Amino acid sequence: LIDGTGKHGLNVADQSATGFVYYDNVVMNSGRSGLRFNTTDLVGAKFYNNTFFNTGGYPALANDWNLAMGALEFRNNIVVPSGAAKAYLGGSVGLSTAAGIFSNNLWFSGAGAVLGTGNVTTDPRFVSTGDLHLQATSPAINAGSAAVMPTVADDFDFRARPQGGSF
């Protein structure tokens, strides 16, 4: 749980290269981006089953340098910026599908285009703004990609995944 940072929640920066796997993180109330890239060396990074909520005065996901083609996989994440006027994607360079695979993410209450396939663009139905567990009626339940296996075997609360027909 990363809550109330003054800048970026997760900052993948200078000389970050290979082997990075980020999963089951909750990044909330960040002063700037929930996730920021500032590296040209990133290869094969995986971002699975993370929640980025109430990200601040910068796009929710930002790229401030030139990511290599295929630098990352971004699957089964929930992205909710701090308001409808806040961009999902941006930074001084921005993000595109050239950076990697984007699939089965839930994007809500932000501005601009989203990337990838299998997206959901409705309210994730959190229990509350202080409790980011999903209600039983959440459209994020069973909407994820199984491509995160075997990396993700459980969730933030250490419950086995998947619990239903899908992630």
C-alpha positions in Angstrom: 0.0 0.0 0.0 1.5 3.3 -1.1 -0.6 6.2 0.2 -0.1 10.0 0.2 3.2 10.4 -1.6 4.3 13.9 -2.4 5.3 12.9 -6.0 4.8 9.6 -7.9 3.5 6.5 -6.3 5.7 4.1 -8.3 8.6 5.8 -10.1 10.5 3.5 -12.5 13.4 5.7 -13.3 17.1 6.0 -14.4 18.8 2.7 -15.2 15.8 0.6 -14.4 16.4 -2.3 -16.7 15.1 -5.9 -16.6 13.2 -8.3 -14.4 10.9 -5.9 -12.7 7.5 -7.3 -11.6 5.0 -5.1 -9.8 1.7 -6.7 -8.7 -1.0 -6.4 -6.1 0.0 -2.8 -5.2 -2.5 -0.2 -4.2 -1.2 3.3 -5.0 -3.6 6.0 -3.7 -3.5 9.8 -3.1 -0.3 10.4 -4.9 0.8 14.0 -5.4 1.6 13.3 -9.1 1.4 10.1 -11.1 0.4 6.8 -9.7 3.0 5.2 -12.1 5.8 7.1 -13.8 8.4 6.0 -16.3 11.7 7.9 -16.7 14.0 5.3 -18.3 15.2 4.1 -21.7 16.5 0.8 -20.4 13.3 -0.9 -19.3 12.7 -4.4 -20.8 10.0 -6.9 -20.0 8.6 -5.2 -16.9 5.3 -6.5 -15.7 2.5 -4.5 -14.0 -0.3 -6.9 -12.9 -3.4 -6.4 -10.7 -2.5 -3.0 -9.3 -4.8 -0.2 -8.3 -4.0 3.4 -9.0 -6.5 5.7 -7.2 -6.8 9.4 -6.8 -3.6 10.2 -8.6 -2.7 13.9 -8.4 -1.6 16.8 -10.6 0.0 14.8 -13.4 -1.5 12.0 -15.6 -2.3 8.8 -13.8 0.4 6.9 -15.9 3.2 9.1 -17.2 6.2 8.5 -19.4 8.9 11.2 -19.2 11.5 9.5 -21.3 11.6 7.1 -24.3 10.6 3.6 -23.4 11.8 0.9 -25.7 9.4 -1.0 -27.8 7.9 -3.9 -25.7 9.2 -2.4 -22.5 6.3 -3.5 -20.4 3.1 -5.5 -19.9 0.2 -3.7 -18.1 -2.6 -6.1 -17.3 -5.6 -6.3 -14.9 -5.0 -2.9 -13.3 -7.5 -0.4 -12.1 -6.7 3.3 -12.9 -8.8 6.1 -11.4 -7.3 9.6 -11.5 -8.3 12.3 -9.1 -11.1 13.6 -11.3 -12.6 13.7 -14.7 -10.3 16.4 -15.9 -7.2 14.4 -15.1 -5.6 12.4 -17.9 -5.1 8.7 -17.8 -2.0 8.8 -19.9 0.7 11.4 -20.5 4.0 12.9 -19.3 6.5 14.8 -21.4 6.7 11.8 -23.9 3.5 10.0 -23.3 2.5 6.3 -23.6 1.5 4.2 -26.6 1.0 0.5 -27.3 4.5 0.6 -28.8 5.7 0.5 -25.2 4.2 -2.9 -24.7 1.0 -4.9 -24.0 -1.9 -3.2 -22.3 -4.9 -5.5 -21.6 -7.9 -6.1 -19.4 -7.5 -2.9 -17.4 -10.3 -0.9 -15.8 -10.1 2.9 -16.5 -12.6 5.2 -14.8 -13.2 8.9 -14.1 -10.4 10.3 -16.1 -9.8 12.1 -19.4 -8.4 11.0 -22.7 -7.9 7.7 -24.5 -6.9 4.4 -22.9 -4.6 1.8 -24.3 -5.1 -1.9 -25.1 -7.7 -4.5 -25.4 -10.3 -6.0 -23.1 -10.7 -2.8 -21.2 -13.6 -1.9 -18.9 -14.5 1.8 -18.6 -17.0 2.0 -15.8 -17.0 2.5 -12.0 -15.0 -0.2 -10.3 -17.4 0.0 -7.4 -14.9 0.2 -4.5 -16.4 -0.2 -1.0 -15.5 3.4 -0.3 -12.8 6.0 -1.2 -10.9 4.8 1.9 -11.5 1.1 1.3 -10.5 0.0 -2.2 -11.8 -3.5 -1.9 -14.2 -4.3 -4.7 -18.0 -4.7 -4.1 -19.5 -8.0 -5.3 -21.1 -6.2 -8.2 -17.8 -4.7 -9.5 -17.3 -5.0 -13.3 -13.6 -5.7 -12.5 -14.4 -9.1 -11.0 -13.7 -11.9 -13.4 -12.7 -9.4 -16.2 -9.0 -9.9 -16.0 -6.5 -11.8 -18.2 -5.2 -15.2 -17.2 -1.8 -14.2 -18.8 -0.7 -13.0 -15.3 -0.4 -16.6 -14.1 1.7 -18.0 -12.6 3.1 -14.6 -11.4 -0.1 -13.6 -9.6 -1.4 -16.4 -7.4 -3.1 -14.3 -4.8 -4.4 -10.7 -4.3 -3.5 -7.8 -1.9 -5.2 -9.7 1.0 -3.4 -13.0 0.1 -6.6 -14.6 -1.2 -6.0 -17.2 -4.0 -6.7 -16.0 -7.5 -8.7 -16.6 -9.5 -11.7 -17.2 -7.3 -14.3 -17.3 -10.1 -14.1 -18.2 -13.7 -11.4 -15.6 -14.5 -9.1 -13.0 -12.9 
